[in-house]
């Protein structure tokens, strides 16, 4: 069965600092990977996704993620964090076959940004 | 189209009561998903529809839970004889249904509190 682990429950960074959120997945075949962001009172918003090809994926709001098959990782990065990035971030892997939309999410990482 | 909408946004009920939630997907989307998110956890898959057909249900969806999507448009999720353990955020998402590269768009969720 597929699974996703986000080792960091809570991360605090200063505004303007760089950010890396970790995600490790377990999946038997080529994974389809996603990063979502959830702000209080808001629905989940897709930041970026990896299906195949270039292992460095660019997303919205200046985020990027790198797929590393050898490490089963899909870490999210941002070179300079803004106060508005404070939110909870979820990594997810998609199922295969006709259940392709069935996403398995990690526990999430809460990001706090200090001024 | 303003995206996926859910109603109500908040529901407080007493243990043993029945509750029903509604989800209106993006109009041209064929797939509709329900997830449950408890405090401190990522969303967990409950069930999904392809048009009006319910194609898969999670083991999390006990006999007290039922979901419908009449005519392949909006969907309802009913919980009968609610228990305190049902307290959670119930998220709905929809997608075009075009395969593994499908992107899910999430609604703001319905927060259920069972007293």
Interface residues (C-beta under 8 A of the other chain):
Chain A: X4 X6 X9 X32 X36 X41 X42 X43 X44 X45 X46 X49 X51 X90 X92 X94 X96 X98 X99 X100 X101 X102 X103 X104 X105 X106 X107 X108
Chain B: X3 X4 X31 X33 X35 X40 X41 X42 X43 X44 X45 X48 X55 X56 X91 X93 X95 X97 X99 X100 X101 X102 X103 X104 X105 X106 X107 X108 X109
